[in-house]
Amino acid sequence: MPWKNSDTRYSTMSIALHWLMVVLLAVVYACIELRGQFPKGSGARTLIVEMHFMFGLTVFVLVWLRLFARSLGVAPKIVPAPPQWQRLLATLMHFALYALMIGMPIAGWLIVSAEGHSVMFYGIELPPLIAENKALAKQIEGWHVLFGKVGYWLIGLHAVAGIVHHYVIRDNTALRMIPGKRASL
């Protein structure tokens, strides 16, 4: 498994983490959307909410591994090179996505802590980040919900950008992150 990016392609580790996190984020969002299908207080709803927490925290753990992998080399070159405004937008998008993958799990952990509940992570009880404070929990939850909605847009725009780069601009942007594909045109 190559640990470093090449001039034409992301490392196998970076590609695997990217697509694993796509799946995890889809599951995190699906859990929170599906919880409304079950009555409050039911075992199924509790299970779905706990899965939302656990997979959200899994994203938090993996994002640090992803950032480490990203630091092991330069990003593969885009051919043909995009204009400066596209590079700036891509940088801002990646920054926003990483902020989402770090900030949302922390906010969720803060909410659960402030509600006075235990945070379980694969059978391990994590310590509360803050003392019980139901009013603060509601306030943080409001921000968590708002940024969750922003996350839909960020993820969607990121995916659309990859599709546009591949099918309209016809550069190697998407090919650099697709498993088993050559990144050159």
N, C-alpha and C positions, 0 to 999 in steps of 0.2 A: 504494500500500500504506500504509494508515494506521499510523503509528508509535506513536500514543498510544491508550490505552484510552478509550472513551467511558463515559458513565454507565450504559449498558445492555449493552455488549459489549466483549470484549477486542479488541485491535488485530489486524489481519490477520497481522502478524508474530508476535505471541504465539500466535495460533491455529495458524499454520503450524508454528512451533517445537514447540508442544505435541504435535501429531500426528506430526511427524517424529520426535520423541524417543520417542513410543509405539512407532513402527515400529522405531527403532534399539534400544530396550531389548528388544523382542521378539526381534530378531535376535541380540543379545548373549546373552540367555538361551537361545535355540534353539541357538546355536553350542556353548555349554558342555554342554547336554543331549545334543546329537548327537555330540559327540566320542567318547563311549563306544561308539558303533556301529562305530568303526574301530580296528584294532589299534594299540597303542602303537608309535611310530616310523614309522608309515605316512605317506605324503605327504598323504593326505586328512585324517588327524587333525591333522597339523601345520598344514595350511591352515585348518582350522576353528578351531584354537586361535589362530592369528595373526589371523583375522577377529574373534574374540572380543576380542583386545587392541585391534585397530584401531578397531572400532566402539565399544568401551568408551571409548577415548580421544576418539572423535568426540563421544560424549555429554558428556565432560568439557569439550571446547571449546564445544559448543553451549549447555551449561547457563549459561555466563557470558554469552552473548548473550541467553539467555532471561531471566536476572536483570536484565540491562541493560534489556531491553524492559519487564520488569515494573516497573522503577523509573521509567519514563517517565510514569507517571500512577497514579491510584488504581485499585484493582480495581473493576470495574463492580458496581453495587448488586445485591443479591439481593432479589427481590420475590416474595412478602412476606419481610420481614426475618426471618432465623432467630434463635432464642434465643441468648443469650450462650454457653451451653455448646457449641452447634454451631459457633459462630464460633471458639471456643478449640480445639476438636478439629480444625477445618479448618486453622487456623494451625499446630498441632502436626504434622498430616499433611504439609502443604506443607514445613515445615522438615525433617521426616524424609526426604521424597522428595528435596529438594535436597541434603541431607547424603549421601544414598545416591549421587546422580548425581555428586557431587564426590569423595566418599571412596572409592568402589569403584574408579574408574579409577586414583586415586593408589595405592591398595593394590596393584592389579594391576601397575602400573609398578614399585613397590617390590619386589614378588615377583620379577618378571623381572630386575630389576637385581641383587637379592641372589642369584639363581640364576646370575648371570654371563652372561646372554644379552643380545643386542641387542634394543632395543625399536624396531620399525619402525612408522612412521606415514605411510601413503601414500607409501612409498619414501624417507622421510627417517629416518635413524637418530637417535633421540633419545638424549641423554646418560643414563647411569645416575644414578638418584637417590641410591643408596647403593653402597658397595663390596660385592663378593661375600661372602656369608655365608649358606651353605645352611641353617644352623639357624634363622637369623632369617627366611629365605624361608619355611620350613615354618610357623613361628609366624604370620607375616602371612597366609599362605595359609589357615590355620585360621580366622582372623578374616574373611577375604575370603569364604570358603565360608559361614560363619555369617550374615554380613550379606547375602550373596546370597539365602539362604533367607528372611531377614527381608524382603528386597526383594520377593519373591513376595507376601508378605502385605500389605505397604504398597501395592503396585500394585493388587492385588486389592481391597483395602478402598477405595482411592481410586475405582476403577471402580464398585464396588457403591454407594458413596455418591452418585456421579453419577446412577446408575440410580434409586436410592431418591428422590433429590431430584426427578428428572424425573417418575417414574411414581407415587410414593406421596405425597410432600409436595406435588408439583406446583408447584414454584417455578421460577424461571428459571436456577438454578445451572448446569445442563448446557447450556442454550441459549446462555449467554454464551461458550462455548468451541466450539460446533459451527459448522463453516464454512457460510456462506451462510444461517444461520438468524437470525431476529429474536429478540432476547433478551427482549422484553416478552411478557407473557402475555395 
